Amino acid sequence: MCFNRCELEDIMLEMDRILRPEGAVIIRDDVDVLLKVKNIANGLEWDSSIVDHEDGPLEREKLLFVVKKYWTAPASSAPSHRRRKTN
């Protein structure tokens, strides 16, 4: 057992902090690991896709391409102030 091992979520959060908007990461690993990483990447609002190994689709090792999106907060939906009628 590895007691001093970092959690995958912690690593992904640190990558999100460091990576610039529209920055990309390529991860090569077993498909099961990549599915976990893809799930976290989707939660971080990154674009992600898994592609087959260059030796074909039967290989368990795959590639995951992720791109951090450039996003801004939506416009505030604060109510507009109404003018009072003056007589």
MOSULBEL-V667487 format. One line per field, one symbol per residue. psi: psi as a letter, one per 40 degrees, with the letter a starting at -180 (. if undefined). Layout:
# MOSULBEL-V667487
psi=???
This chain:
# MOSULBEL-V667487
psi=ihdfhiidddddddddddhiheiihhhhaidddddddddddddefihiihiiieeieehdhihhhihhihiiiiihfiiihihihh.
